[in-house]
């Protein structure tokens, strides 16, 4: 049972019907992208792929990891 806190300045994060917030879903998707792009980069290394494949995987990894860091430093807002 949820009670409203009259002293709270902001509303709690909105949760979906299963009790999972959009922030949790976004964090899970970002982590999945980090893992997939890292594995793809390793596979490209072993397979001798072209340079643009490595760069694309690296850019995706850096952007997702950077977003996770920024979200963590900002307090999951």
N, CA, C and O atoms as a Tripos MOL2 file, in Angstrom:
@<TRIPOS>MOLECULE
protein
  308   307    77     0     0
PROTEIN
NO_CHARGES

@<TRIPOS>ATOM
      1 N           0.8450   -1.1670    0.0000 N.3       1 UNK1
      2 CA          0.0000    0.0000    0.0000 C.3       1 UNK1
      3 C           0.8940    1.2350    0.0000 C.2       1 UNK1
      4 O           1.8170    1.3390    0.8080 O.2       1 UNK1
      5 N           0.6230    2.1520   -0.8900 N.am      2 UNK2
      6 CA          1.4520    3.3380   -1.0320 C.3       2 UNK2
      7 C           0.7760    4.5350   -0.3770 C.2       2 UNK2
      8 O          -0.4110    4.7870   -0.5870 O.2       2 UNK2
      9 N           1.5500    5.2680    0.4200 N.am      3 UNK3
     10 CA          1.0470    6.4770    1.0530 C.3       3 UNK3
     11 C           1.7690    7.6760    0.4650 C.2       3 UNK3
     12 O           2.9570    7.6010    0.1530 O.2       3 UNK3
     13 N           1.0540    8.7760    0.3130 N.am      4 UNK4
     14 CA          1.6590   10.0160   -0.1590 C.3       4 UNK4
     15 C           2.3900   10.6710    1.0040 C.2       4 UNK4
     16 O           1.8700   10.7480    2.1170 O.2       4 UNK4
     17 N           3.5930   11.1370    0.7320 N.am      5 UNK5
     18 CA          4.3660   11.8500    1.7280 C.3       5 UNK5
     19 C           4.1350   13.3400    1.5110 C.2       5 UNK5
     20 O           4.5380   13.8660    0.4730 O.2       5 UNK5
     21 N           3.4990   14.0460    2.4550 N.am      6 UNK6
     22 CA          3.1970   15.4600    2.2420 C.3       6 UNK6
     23 C           4.4490   16.3350    2.2290 C.2       6 UNK6
     24 O           4.3880   17.4780    1.7770 O.2       6 UNK6
     25 N           5.5720   15.8310    2.7110 N.am      7 UNK7
     26 CA          6.7970   16.6170    2.7740 C.3       7 UNK7
     27 C           7.7210   16.3740    1.5900 C.2       7 UNK7
     28 O           8.7880   16.9810    1.4970 O.2       7 UNK7
     29 N           7.3260   15.5070    0.7030 N.am      8 UNK8
     30 CA          8.1430   15.1930   -0.4600 C.3       8 UNK8
     31 C           7.9500   16.2720   -1.5200 C.2       8 UNK8
     32 O           6.8200   16.6450   -1.8340 O.2       8 UNK8
     33 N           9.0720   16.7800   -2.0770 N.am      9 UNK9
     34 CA          9.0090   17.8620   -3.0570 C.3       9 UNK9
     35 C           8.6600   17.3610   -4.4530 C.2       9 UNK9
     36 O           8.0840   18.1100   -5.2420 O.2       9 UNK9
     37 N           8.9920   16.1240   -4.7750 N.am     10 UNK10
     38 CA          8.7150   15.5710   -6.0920 C.3      10 UNK10
     39 C           7.9230   14.2860   -5.9380 C.2      10 UNK10
     40 O           7.9170   13.6580   -4.8800 O.2      10 UNK10
     41 N           7.2620   13.9160   -7.0120 N.am     11 UNK11
     42 CA          6.5250   12.6580   -7.0090 C.3      11 UNK11
     43 C           7.4850   11.4990   -7.1980 C.2      11 UNK11
     44 O           8.5170   11.6560   -7.8500 O.2      11 UNK11
     45 N           7.1680   10.3440   -6.6430 N.am     12 UNK12
     46 CA          8.0210    9.1700   -6.8830 C.3      12 UNK12
     47 C           7.9550    8.7900   -8.3630 C.2      12 UNK12
     48 O           6.9940    9.1440   -9.0470 O.2      12 UNK12
     49 N           8.9560    8.0800   -8.8590 N.am     13 UNK13
     50 CA          8.9520    7.7060  -10.2740 C.3      13 UNK13
     51 C           7.7450    6.8470  -10.6230 C.2      13 UNK13
     52 O           7.2980    6.0100   -9.8390 O.2      13 UNK13
     53 N           7.2380    7.0800  -11.8180 N.am     14 UNK14
     54 CA          6.0760    6.3130  -12.2750 C.3      14 UNK14
     55 C           6.4840    4.8710  -12.5370 C.2      14 UNK14
     56 O           7.5210    4.6070  -13.1450 O.2      14 UNK14
     57 N           5.6760    3.9660  -12.0830 N.am     15 UNK15
     58 CA          5.9470    2.5540  -12.2920 C.3      15 UNK15
     59 C           4.8720    1.9630  -13.1780 C.2      15 UNK15
     60 O           3.7160    2.3860  -13.1620 O.2      15 UNK15
     61 N           5.2800    0.9880  -13.9390 N.am     16 UNK16
     62 CA          4.3500    0.3140  -14.8270 C.3      16 UNK16
     63 C           3.4640   -0.6490  -14.0560 C.2      16 UNK16
     64 O           3.5390   -0.7100  -12.8290 O.2      16 UNK16
     65 N           2.6330   -1.3940  -14.7540 N.am     17 UNK17
     66 CA          1.7220   -2.3130  -14.0770 C.3      17 UNK17
     67 C           2.4490   -3.4220  -13.3170 C.2      17 UNK17
     68 O           1.8960   -3.9760  -12.3670 O.2      17 UNK17
     69 N           3.6710   -3.7540  -13.7150 N.am     18 UNK18
     70 CA          4.4010   -4.8180  -13.0340 C.3      18 UNK18
     71 C           5.2880   -4.2850  -11.9190 C.2      18 UNK18
     72 O           6.0010   -5.0590  -11.2800 O.2      18 UNK18
     73 N           5.2590   -2.9760  -11.6720 N.am     19 UNK19
     74 CA          6.0740   -2.3920  -10.6200 C.3      19 UNK19
     75 C           7.4710   -2.0400  -11.0700 C.2      19 UNK19
     76 O           8.3240   -1.7430  -10.2330 O.2      19 UNK19
     77 N           7.7400   -2.0620  -12.3750 N.am     20 UNK20
     78 CA          9.0580   -1.7450  -12.9130 C.3      20 UNK20
     79 C           8.9960   -0.3690  -13.5510 C.2      20 UNK20
     80 O           8.1250   -0.1030  -14.3790 O.2      20 UNK20
     81 N           9.9190    0.5080  -13.1680 N.am     21 UNK21
     82 CA          9.9100    1.8610  -13.7170 C.3      21 UNK21
     83 C          10.5850    1.8870  -15.0800 C.2      21 UNK21
     84 O          11.3110    0.9630  -15.4470 O.2      21 UNK21
     85 N          10.3350    2.9620  -15.8260 N.am     22 UNK22
     86 CA         10.9570    3.1150  -17.1410 C.3      22 UNK22
     87 C          12.4710    3.2290  -17.0100 C.2      22 UNK22
     88 O          13.2030    2.7820  -17.8930 O.2      22 UNK22
     89 N          12.9460    3.8210  -15.9180 N.am     23 UNK23
     90 CA         14.3830    3.9410  -15.6950 C.3      23 UNK23
     91 C          15.0560    2.5850  -15.5610 C.2      23 UNK23
     92 O          16.1690    2.3840  -16.0450 O.2      23 UNK23
     93 N          14.3720    1.6520  -14.8990 N.am     24 UNK24
     94 CA         14.9140    0.2960  -14.7580 C.3      24 UNK24
     95 C          14.9980   -0.4020  -16.1100 C.2      24 UNK24
     96 O          15.9670   -1.1050  -16.3980 O.2      24 UNK24
     97 N          13.9830   -0.2040  -16.9260 N.am     25 UNK25
     98 CA         13.9800   -0.8220  -18.2570 C.3      25 UNK25
     99 C          15.0920   -0.2200  -19.1110 C.2      25 UNK25
    100 O          15.8000   -0.9450  -19.8100 O.2      25 UNK25
    101 N          15.2480    1.1020  -19.0580 N.am     26 UNK26
    102 CA         16.2920    1.7620  -19.8310 C.3      26 UNK26
    103 C          17.6770    1.2880  -19.3960 C.2      26 UNK26
    104 O          18.5440    1.0390  -20.2330 O.2      26 UNK26
    105 N          17.8800    1.1650  -18.0910 N.am     27 UNK27
    106 CA         19.1780    0.7030  -17.5870 C.3      27 UNK27
    107 C          19.4590   -0.7190  -18.0620 C.2      27 UNK27
    108 O          20.5910   -1.0300  -18.4310 O.2      27 UNK27
    109 N          18.4580   -1.5750  -18.0580 N.am     28 UNK28
    110 CA         18.6440   -2.9480  -18.5320 C.3      28 UNK28
    111 C          18.9750   -2.9890  -20.0210 C.2      28 UNK28
    112 O          19.8360   -3.7570  -20.4510 O.2      28 UNK28
    113 N          18.2890   -2.1610  -20.8010 N.am     29 UNK29
    114 CA         18.5610   -2.1090  -22.2410 C.3      29 UNK29
    115 C          19.9710   -1.5880  -22.5060 C.2      29 UNK29
    116 O          20.6750   -2.1190  -23.3650 O.2      29 UNK29
    117 N          20.3870   -0.5550  -21.7760 N.am     30 UNK30
    118 CA         21.7360   -0.0170  -21.9600 C.3      30 UNK30
    119 C          22.8020   -1.0570  -21.6150 C.2      30 UNK30
    120 O          23.7920   -1.1910  -22.3340 O.2      30 UNK30
    121 N          22.6050   -1.7880  -20.5250 N.am     31 UNK31
    122 CA         23.5680   -2.8290  -20.1600 C.3      31 UNK31
    123 C          23.6030   -3.9320  -21.2090 C.2      31 UNK31
    124 O          24.6700   -4.4460  -21.5420 O.2      31 UNK31
    125 N          22.4400   -4.2900  -21.7250 N.am     32 UNK32
    126 CA         22.4040   -5.3170  -22.7700 C.3      32 UNK32
    127 C          23.1470   -4.8460  -24.0150 C.2      32 UNK32
    128 O          23.8730   -5.6260  -24.6320 O.2      32 UNK32
    129 N          22.9770   -3.5820  -24.3900 N.am     33 UNK33
    130 CA         23.6930   -3.0430  -25.5460 C.3      33 UNK33
    131 C          25.1980   -3.0000  -25.3200 C.2      33 UNK33
    132 O          25.9720   -3.2490  -26.2450 O.2      33 UNK33
    133 N          25.6160   -2.6870  -24.1060 N.am     34 UNK34
    134 CA         27.0520   -2.6890  -23.7960 C.3      34 UNK34
    135 C          27.6190   -4.0900  -23.9800 C.2      34 UNK34
    136 O          28.6730   -4.2620  -24.5920 O.2      34 UNK34
    137 N          26.9280   -5.0800  -23.4570 N.am     35 UNK35
    138 CA         27.4100   -6.4620  -23.5600 C.3      35 UNK35
    139 C          27.4170   -6.9300  -25.0150 C.2      35 UNK35
    140 O          28.3950   -7.5220  -25.4720 O.2      35 UNK35
    141 N          26.3310   -6.6670  -25.7400 N.am     36 UNK36
    142 CA         26.2390   -7.1190  -27.1290 C.3      36 UNK36
    143 C          27.2970   -6.4460  -28.0000 C.2      36 UNK36
    144 O          27.9370   -7.1100  -28.8160 O.2      36 UNK36
    145 N          27.4890   -5.1440  -27.8370 N.am     37 UNK37
    146 CA         28.4810   -4.4520  -28.6610 C.3      37 UNK37
    147 C          29.9080   -4.8720  -28.3060 C.2      37 UNK37
    148 O          30.7760   -4.9110  -29.1770 O.2      37 UNK37
    149 N          30.1510   -5.1810  -27.0480 N.am     38 UNK38
    150 CA         31.4820   -5.6590  -26.6530 C.3      38 UNK38
    151 C          31.7560   -7.0440  -27.2430 C.2      38 UNK38
    152 O          32.8450   -7.3010  -27.7570 O.2      38 UNK38
    153 N          30.7740   -7.9230  -27.1690 N.am     39 UNK39
    154 CA         30.9310   -9.2640  -27.7410 C.3      39 UNK39
    155 C          31.0790   -9.1820  -29.2570 C.2      39 UNK39
    156 O          31.8760   -9.9130  -29.8460 O.2      39 UNK39
    157 N          30.3150   -8.2970  -29.8870 N.am     40 UNK40
    158 CA         30.4320   -8.1230  -31.3400 C.3      40 UNK40
    159 C          31.8190   -7.6080  -31.7150 C.2      40 UNK40
    160 O          32.3780   -8.0200  -32.7320 O.2      40 UNK40
    161 N          32.3700   -6.7230  -30.9150 N.am     41 UNK41
    162 CA         33.7140   -6.2090  -31.1780 C.3      41 UNK41
    163 C          34.7580   -7.3160  -31.0300 C.2      41 UNK41
    164 O          35.6990   -7.3950  -31.8200 O.2      41 UNK41
    165 N          34.5930   -8.1620  -30.0280 N.am     42 UNK42
    166 CA         35.5270   -9.2850  -29.8610 C.3      42 UNK42
    167 C          35.4040  -10.2660  -31.0200 C.2      42 UNK42
    168 O          36.4120  -10.7630  -31.5220 O.2      42 UNK42
    169 N          34.1850  -10.5460  -31.4420 N.am     43 UNK43
    170 CA         33.9880  -11.4510  -32.5740 C.3      43 UNK43
    171 C          34.5770  -10.8590  -33.8470 C.2      43 UNK43
    172 O          35.1470  -11.5820  -34.6650 O.2      43 UNK43
    173 N          34.4440   -9.5530  -34.0180 N.am     44 UNK44
    174 CA         35.0220   -8.8910  -35.1860 C.3      44 UNK44
    175 C          36.5480   -8.9650  -35.1450 C.2      44 UNK44
    176 O          37.1950   -9.0710  -36.1870 O.2      44 UNK44
    177 N          37.1120   -8.9100  -33.9570 N.am     45 UNK45
    178 CA         38.5690   -9.0160  -33.8260 C.3      45 UNK45
    179 C          39.0530  -10.3980  -34.2330 C.2      45 UNK45
    180 O          40.0400  -10.5280  -34.9570 O.2      45 UNK45
    181 N          38.3630  -11.4220  -33.7720 N.am     46 UNK46
    182 CA         38.7630  -12.7850  -34.1120 C.3      46 UNK46
    183 C          38.4630  -13.1120  -35.5660 C.2      46 UNK46
    184 O          39.1550  -13.9260  -36.1770 O.2      46 UNK46
    185 N          37.4270  -12.4770  -36.1280 N.am     47 UNK47
    186 CA         37.0430  -12.7580  -37.5020 C.3      47 UNK47
    187 C          37.7730  -11.9290  -38.5370 C.2      47 UNK47
    188 O          37.6210  -12.1620  -39.7360 O.2      47 UNK47
    189 N          38.5600  -10.9720  -38.0960 N.am     48 UNK48
    190 CA         39.2950  -10.1390  -39.0390 C.3      48 UNK48
    191 C          38.4050   -9.1840  -39.8180 C.2      48 UNK48
    192 O          38.5980   -8.9940  -41.0190 O.2      48 UNK48
    193 N          37.4410   -8.5880  -39.1510 N.am     49 UNK49
    194 CA         36.5010   -7.6820  -39.8180 C.3      49 UNK49
    195 C          37.1770   -6.3580  -40.1510 C.2      49 UNK49
    196 O          38.2910   -6.0750  -39.7100 O.2      49 UNK49
    197 N          36.4830   -5.5740  -40.9270 N.am     50 UNK50
    198 CA         37.0050   -4.2690  -41.3270 C.3      50 UNK50
    199 C          37.0190   -3.2990  -40.1490 C.2      50 UNK50
    200 O          36.3840   -3.5340  -39.1210 O.2      50 UNK50
    201 N          37.7530   -2.2120  -40.3200 N.am     51 UNK51
    202 CA         37.9280   -1.2350  -39.2470 C.3      51 UNK51
    203 C          36.6130   -0.5740  -38.8590 C.2      51 UNK51
    204 O          36.3910   -0.3100  -37.6780 O.2      51 UNK51
    205 N          35.7370   -0.3000  -39.8180 N.am     52 UNK52
    206 CA         34.5000    0.4040  -39.5030 C.3      52 UNK52
    207 C          33.6110   -0.4270  -38.5720 C.2      52 UNK52
    208 O          32.8340    0.1400  -37.8040 O.2      52 UNK52
    209 N          33.7120   -1.7550  -38.6260 N.am     53 UNK53
    210 CA         32.9230   -2.5990  -37.7210 C.3      53 UNK53
    211 C          33.4050   -2.4060  -36.2870 C.2      53 UNK53
    212 O          32.5970   -2.2900  -35.3660 O.2      53 UNK53
    213 N          34.7240   -2.3730  -36.1020 N.am     54 UNK54
    214 CA         35.2880   -2.1450  -34.7680 C.3      54 UNK54
    215 C          34.9000   -0.7640  -34.2470 C.2      54 UNK54
    216 O          34.5370   -0.6080  -33.0810 O.2      54 UNK54
    217 N          34.9800    0.2300  -35.1190 N.am     55 UNK55
    218 CA         34.6340    1.5900  -34.7120 C.3      55 UNK55
    219 C          33.1620    1.7000  -34.3320 C.2      55 UNK55
    220 O          32.8240    2.3430  -33.3390 O.2      55 UNK55
    221 N          32.2950    1.0840  -35.1070 N.am     56 UNK56
    222 CA         30.8640    1.1280  -34.8100 C.3      56 UNK56
    223 C          30.5660    0.4610  -33.4650 C.2      56 UNK56
    224 O          29.8120    0.9950  -32.6520 O.2      56 UNK56
    225 N          31.1590   -0.6970  -33.2430 N.am     57 UNK57
    226 CA         30.9570   -1.3900  -31.9570 C.3      57 UNK57
    227 C          31.5070   -0.5600  -30.8010 C.2      57 UNK57
    228 O          30.8920   -0.4820  -29.7370 O.2      57 UNK57
    229 N          32.6560    0.0520  -31.0110 N.am     58 UNK58
    230 CA         33.2520    0.8820  -29.9710 C.3      58 UNK58
    231 C          32.4170    2.1040  -29.6550 C.2      58 UNK58
    232 O          32.2650    2.4700  -28.4900 O.2      58 UNK58
    233 N          31.8740    2.7430  -30.6850 N.am     59 UNK59
    234 CA         31.0330    3.9250  -30.4720 C.3      59 UNK59
    235 C          29.7790    3.5520  -29.6900 C.2      59 UNK59
    236 O          29.3870    4.2690  -28.7690 O.2      59 UNK59
    237 N          29.1500    2.4370  -30.0500 N.am     60 UNK60
    238 CA         27.9510    2.0000  -29.3300 C.3      60 UNK60
    239 C          28.2870    1.7020  -27.8760 C.2      60 UNK60
    240 O          27.5370    2.0800  -26.9760 O.2      60 UNK60
    241 N          29.4010    1.0330  -27.6410 N.am     61 UNK61
    242 CA         29.8140    0.7050  -26.2730 C.3      61 UNK61
    243 C          30.0650    1.9630  -25.4560 C.2      61 UNK61
    244 O          29.6000    2.0760  -24.3220 O.2      61 UNK61
    245 N          30.8000    2.9090  -26.0320 N.am     62 UNK62
    246 CA         31.1370    4.1450  -25.3090 C.3      62 UNK62
    247 C          29.8840    4.9670  -25.0220 C.2      62 UNK62
    248 O          29.7350    5.4930  -23.9190 O.2      62 UNK62
    249 N          28.9830    5.0860  -25.9950 N.am     63 UNK63
    250 CA         27.7680    5.8670  -25.7730 C.3      63 UNK63
    251 C          26.8820    5.2490  -24.6880 C.2      63 UNK63
    252 O          26.3650    5.9590  -23.8260 O.2      63 UNK63
    253 N          26.7130    3.9470  -24.7350 N.am     64 UNK64
    254 CA         25.8710    3.2830  -23.7270 C.3      64 UNK64
    255 C          26.5120    3.3430  -22.3410 C.2      64 UNK64
    256 O          25.8350    3.6260  -21.3530 O.2      64 UNK64
    257 N          27.8030    3.0780  -22.2690 N.am     65 UNK65
    258 CA         28.4930    3.1320  -20.9780 C.3      65 UNK65
    259 C          28.4940    4.5600  -20.4300 C.2      65 UNK65
    260 O          28.3050    4.7660  -19.2310 O.2      65 UNK65
    261 N          28.7020    5.5270  -21.2900 N.am     66 UNK66
    262 CA         28.6720    6.9240  -20.8610 C.3      66 UNK66
    263 C          27.3070    7.3270  -20.3460 C.2      66 UNK66
    264 O          27.2040    8.0480  -19.3540 O.2      66 UNK66
    265 N          26.2600    6.8700  -21.0090 N.am     67 UNK67
    266 CA         24.9020    7.1590  -20.5600 C.3      67 UNK67
    267 C          24.6340    6.5310  -19.2030 C.2      67 UNK67
    268 O          23.9980    7.1470  -18.3470 O.2      67 UNK67
    269 N          25.1120    5.3100  -19.0000 N.am     68 UNK68
    270 CA         24.9490    4.6700  -17.6920 C.3      68 UNK68
    271 C          25.6760    5.4410  -16.5940 C.2      68 UNK68
    272 O          25.1500    5.5990  -15.4920 O.2      68 UNK68
    273 N          26.8710    5.9160  -16.8900 N.am     69 UNK69
    274 CA         27.6440    6.6830  -15.8930 C.3      69 UNK69
    275 C          26.9370    7.9950  -15.5690 C.2      69 UNK69
    276 O          26.8020    8.3530  -14.3990 O.2      69 UNK69
    277 N          26.4860    8.7130  -16.5950 N.am     70 UNK70
    278 CA         25.8190    9.9960  -16.3750 C.3      70 UNK70
    279 C          24.5340    9.8040  -15.5730 C.2      70 UNK70
    280 O          24.2490   10.5790  -14.6600 O.2      70 UNK70
    281 N          23.7650    8.7810  -15.9090 N.am     71 UNK71
    282 CA         22.5320    8.5150  -15.1660 C.3      71 UNK71
    283 C          22.8240    8.1800  -13.7090 C.2      71 UNK71
    284 O          22.0750    8.5790  -12.8170 O.2      71 UNK71
    285 N          23.9060    7.4500  -13.4640 N.am     72 UNK72
    286 CA         24.2710    7.1000  -12.0980 C.3      72 UNK72
    287 C          24.7160    8.3370  -11.3290 C.2      72 UNK72
    288 O          24.3450    8.5110  -10.1680 O.2      72 UNK72
    289 N          25.5080    9.1990  -11.9670 N.am     73 UNK73
    290 CA         25.9760   10.4000  -11.2820 C.3      73 UNK73
    291 C          24.8510   11.3950  -11.0200 C.2      73 UNK73
    292 O          24.8970   12.1360  -10.0380 O.2      73 UNK73
    293 N          23.8680   11.4180  -11.8660 N.am     74 UNK74
    294 CA         22.7310   12.3360  -11.6780 C.3      74 UNK74
    295 C          21.6770   11.7680  -10.7490 C.2      74 UNK74
    296 O          20.6800   12.4370  -10.4800 O.2      74 UNK74
    297 N          21.8560   10.6020  -10.2700 N.am     75 UNK75
    298 CA         20.9120   10.0160   -9.3160 C.3      75 UNK75
    299 C          19.7170    9.3770   -9.9750 C.2      75 UNK75
    300 O          18.6210    9.4080   -9.4150 O.2      75 UNK75
    301 N          19.8940    8.7920  -11.1580 N.am     76 UNK76
    302 CA         18.8420    8.0430  -11.8590 C.3      76 UNK76
    303 C          17.6540    8.9150  -12.2240 C.2      76 UNK76
    304 O          16.5120    8.4590  -12.1550 O.2      76 UNK76
    305 N          17.8960   10.1370  -12.6030 N.am     77 UNK77
    306 CA         16.7950   11.0250  -12.9950 C.3      77 UNK77
    307 C          16.4470   10.8800  -14.4340 C.2      77 UNK77
    308 O          15.5420   11.5570  -14.9210 O.2      77 UNK77
@<TRIPOS>BOND
     1     1     2 1
     2     2     3 1
     3     3     4 2
     4     3     5 am
     5     5     6 1
     6     6     7 1
     7     7     8 2
     8     7     9 am
     9     9    10 1
    10    10    11 1
    11    11    12 2
    12    11    13 am
    13    13    14 1
    14    14    15 1
    15    15    16 2
    16    15    17 am
    17    17    18 1
    18    18    19 1
    19    19    20 2
    20    19    21 am
    21    21    22 1
    22    22    23 1
    23    23    24 2
    24    23    25 am
    25    25    26 1
    26    26    27 1
    27    27    28 2
    28    27    29 am
    29    29    30 1
    30    30    31 1
    31    31    32 2
    32    31    33 am
    33    33    34 1
    34    34    35 1
    35    35    36 2
    36    35    37 am
    37    37    38 1
    38    38    39 1
    39    39    40 2
    40    39    41 am
    41    41    42 1
    42    42    43 1
    43    43    44 2
    44    43    45 am
    45    45    46 1
    46    46    47 1
    47    47    48 2
    48    47    49 am
    49    49    50 1
    50    50    51 1
    51    51    52 2
    52    51    53 am
    53    53    54 1
    54    54    55 1
    55    55    56 2
    56    55    57 am
    57    57    58 1
    58    58    59 1
    59    59    60 2
    60    59    61 am
    61    61    62 1
    62    62    63 1
    63    63    64 2
    64    63    65 am
    65    65    66 1
    66    66    67 1
    67    67    68 2
    68    67    69 am
    69    69    70 1
    70    70    71 1
    71    71    72 2
    72    71    73 am
    73    73    74 1
    74    74    75 1
    75    75    76 2
    76    75    77 am
    77    77    78 1
    78    78    79 1
    79    79    80 2
    80    79    81 am
    81    81    82 1
    82    82    83 1
    83    83    84 2
    84    83    85 am
    85    85    86 1
    86    86    87 1
    87    87    88 2
    88    87    89 am
    89    89    90 1
    90    90    91 1
    91    91    92 2
    92    91    93 am
    93    93    94 1
    94    94    95 1
    95    95    96 2
    96    95    97 am
    97    97    98 1
    98    98    99 1
    99    99   100 2
   100    99   101 am
   101   101   102 1
   102   102   103 1
   103   103   104 2
   104   103   105 am
   105   105   106 1
   106   106   107 1
   107   107   108 2
   108   107   109 am
   109   109   110 1
   110   110   111 1
   111   111   112 2
   112   111   113 am
   113   113   114 1
   114   114   115 1
   115   115   116 2
   116   115   117 am
   117   117   118 1
   118   118   119 1
   119   119   120 2
   120   119   121 am
   121   121   122 1
   122   122   123 1
   123   123   124 2
   124   123   125 am
   125   125   126 1
   126   126   127 1
   127   127   128 2
   128   127   129 am
   129   129   130 1
   130   130   131 1
   131   131   132 2
   132   131   133 am
   133   133   134 1
   134   134   135 1
   135   135   136 2
   136   135   137 am
   137   137   138 1
   138   138   139 1
   139   139   140 2
   140   139   141 am
   141   141   142 1
   142   142   143 1
   143   143   144 2
   144   143   145 am
   145   145   146 1
   146   146   147 1
   147   147   148 2
   148   147   149 am
   149   149   150 1
   150   150   151 1
   151   151   152 2
   152   151   153 am
   153   153   154 1
   154   154   155 1
   155   155   156 2
   156   155   157 am
   157   157   158 1
   158   158   159 1
   159   159   160 2
   160   159   161 am
   161   161   162 1
   162   162   163 1
   163   163   164 2
   164   163   165 am
   165   165   166 1
   166   166   167 1
   167   167   168 2
   168   167   169 am
   169   169   170 1
   170   170   171 1
   171   171   172 2
   172   171   173 am
   173   173   174 1
   174   174   175 1
   175   175   176 2
   176   175   177 am
   177   177   178 1
   178   178   179 1
   179   179   180 2
   180   179   181 am
   181   181   182 1
   182   182   183 1
   183   183   184 2
   184   183   185 am
   185   185   186 1
   186   186   187 1
   187   187   188 2
   188   187   189 am
   189   189   190 1
   190   190   191 1
   191   191   192 2
   192   191   193 am
   193   193   194 1
   194   194   195 1
   195   195   196 2
   196   195   197 am
   197   197   198 1
   198   198   199 1
   199   199   200 2
   200   199   201 am
   201   201   202 1
   202   202   203 1
   203   203   204 2
   204   203   205 am
   205   205   206 1
   206   206   207 1
   207   207   208 2
   208   207   209 am
   209   209   210 1
   210   210   211 1
   211   211   212 2
   212   211   213 am
   213   213   214 1
   214   214   215 1
   215   215   216 2
   216   215   217 am
   217   217   218 1
   218   218   219 1
   219   219   220 2
   220   219   221 am
   221   221   222 1
   222   222   223 1
   223   223   224 2
   224   223   225 am
   225   225   226 1
   226   226   227 1
   227   227   228 2
   228   227   229 am
   229   229   230 1
   230   230   231 1
   231   231   232 2
   232   231   233 am
   233   233   234 1
   234   234   235 1
   235   235   236 2
   236   235   237 am
   237   237   238 1
   238   238   239 1
   239   239   240 2
   240   239   241 am
   241   241   242 1
   242   242   243 1
   243   243   244 2
   244   243   245 am
   245   245   246 1
   246   246   247 1
   247   247   248 2
   248   247   249 am
   249   249   250 1
   250   250   251 1
   251   251   252 2
   252   251   253 am
   253   253   254 1
   254   254   255 1
   255   255   256 2
   256   255   257 am
   257   257   258 1
   258   258   259 1
   259   259   260 2
   260   259   261 am
   261   261   262 1
   262   262   263 1
   263   263   264 2
   264   263   265 am
   265   265   266 1
   266   266   267 1
   267   267   268 2
   268   267   269 am
   269   269   270 1
   270   270   271 1
   271   271   272 2
   272   271   273 am
   273   273   274 1
   274   274   275 1
   275   275   276 2
   276   275   277 am
   277   277   278 1
   278   278   279 1
   279   279   280 2
   280   279   281 am
   281   281   282 1
   282   282   283 1
   283   283   284 2
   284   283   285 am
   285   285   286 1
   286   286   287 1
   287   287   288 2
   288   287   289 am
   289   289   290 1
   290   290   291 1
   291   291   292 2
   292   291   293 am
   293   293   294 1
   294   294   295 1
   295   295   296 2
   296   295   297 am
   297   297   298 1
   298   298   299 1
   299   299   300 2
   300   299   301 am
   301   301   302 1
   302   302   303 1
   303   303   304 2
   304   303   305 am
   305   305   306 1
   306   306   307 1
   307   307   308 2
@<TRIPOS>SUBSTRUCTURE
     1 UNK1         2 RESIDUE 1 A UNK
     2 UNK2         6 RESIDUE 1 A UNK
     3 UNK3        10 RESIDUE 1 A UNK
     4 UNK4        14 RESIDUE 1 A UNK
     5 UNK5        18 RESIDUE 1 A UNK
     6 UNK6        22 RESIDUE 1 A UNK
     7 UNK7        26 RESIDUE 1 A UNK
     8 UNK8        30 RESIDUE 1 A UNK
     9 UNK9        34 RESIDUE 1 A UNK
    10 UNK10       38 RESIDUE 1 A UNK
    11 UNK11       42 RESIDUE 1 A UNK
    12 UNK12       46 RESIDUE 1 A UNK
    13 UNK13       50 RESIDUE 1 A UNK
    14 UNK14       54 RESIDUE 1 A UNK
    15 UNK15       58 RESIDUE 1 A UNK
    16 UNK16       62 RESIDUE 1 A UNK
    17 UNK17       66 RESIDUE 1 A UNK
    18 UNK18       70 RESIDUE 1 A UNK
    19 UNK19       74 RESIDUE 1 A UNK
    20 UNK20       78 RESIDUE 1 A UNK
    21 UNK21       82 RESIDUE 1 A UNK
    22 UNK22       86 RESIDUE 1 A UNK
    23 UNK23       90 RESIDUE 1 A UNK
    24 UNK24       94 RESIDUE 1 A UNK
    25 UNK25       98 RESIDUE 1 A UNK
    26 UNK26      102 RESIDUE 1 A UNK
    27 UNK27      106 RESIDUE 1 A UNK
    28 UNK28      110 RESIDUE 1 A UNK
    29 UNK29      114 RESIDUE 1 A UNK
    30 UNK30      118 RESIDUE 1 A UNK
    31 UNK31      122 RESIDUE 1 A UNK
    32 UNK32      126 RESIDUE 1 A UNK
    33 UNK33      130 RESIDUE 1 A UNK
    34 UNK34      134 RESIDUE 1 A UNK
    35 UNK35      138 RESIDUE 1 A UNK
    36 UNK36      142 RESIDUE 1 A UNK
    37 UNK37      146 RESIDUE 1 A UNK
    38 UNK38      150 RESIDUE 1 A UNK
    39 UNK39      154 RESIDUE 1 A UNK
    40 UNK40      158 RESIDUE 1 A UNK
    41 UNK41      162 RESIDUE 1 A UNK
    42 UNK42      166 RESIDUE 1 A UNK
    43 UNK43      170 RESIDUE 1 A UNK
    44 UNK44      174 RESIDUE 1 A UNK
    45 UNK45      178 RESIDUE 1 A UNK
    46 UNK46      182 RESIDUE 1 A UNK
    47 UNK47      186 RESIDUE 1 A UNK
    48 UNK48      190 RESIDUE 1 A UNK
    49 UNK49      194 RESIDUE 1 A UNK
    50 UNK50      198 RESIDUE 1 A UNK
    51 UNK51      202 RESIDUE 1 A UNK
    52 UNK52      206 RESIDUE 1 A UNK
    53 UNK53      210 RESIDUE 1 A UNK
    54 UNK54      214 RESIDUE 1 A UNK
    55 UNK55      218 RESIDUE 1 A UNK
    56 UNK56      222 RESIDUE 1 A UNK
    57 UNK57      226 RESIDUE 1 A UNK
    58 UNK58      230 RESIDUE 1 A UNK
    59 UNK59      234 RESIDUE 1 A UNK
    60 UNK60      238 RESIDUE 1 A UNK
    61 UNK61      242 RESIDUE 1 A UNK
    62 UNK62      246 RESIDUE 1 A UNK
    63 UNK63      250 RESIDUE 1 A UNK
    64 UNK64      254 RESIDUE 1 A UNK
    65 UNK65      258 RESIDUE 1 A UNK
    66 UNK66      262 RESIDUE 1 A UNK
    67 UNK67      266 RESIDUE 1 A UNK
    68 UNK68      270 RESIDUE 1 A UNK
    69 UNK69      274 RESIDUE 1 A UNK
    70 UNK70      278 RESIDUE 1 A UNK
    71 UNK71      282 RESIDUE 1 A UNK
    72 UNK72      286 RESIDUE 1 A UNK
    73 UNK73      290 RESIDUE 1 A UNK
    74 UNK74      294 RESIDUE 1 A UNK
    75 UNK75      298 RESIDUE 1 A UNK
    76 UNK76      302 RESIDUE 1 A UNK
    77 UNK77      306 RESIDUE 1 A UNK
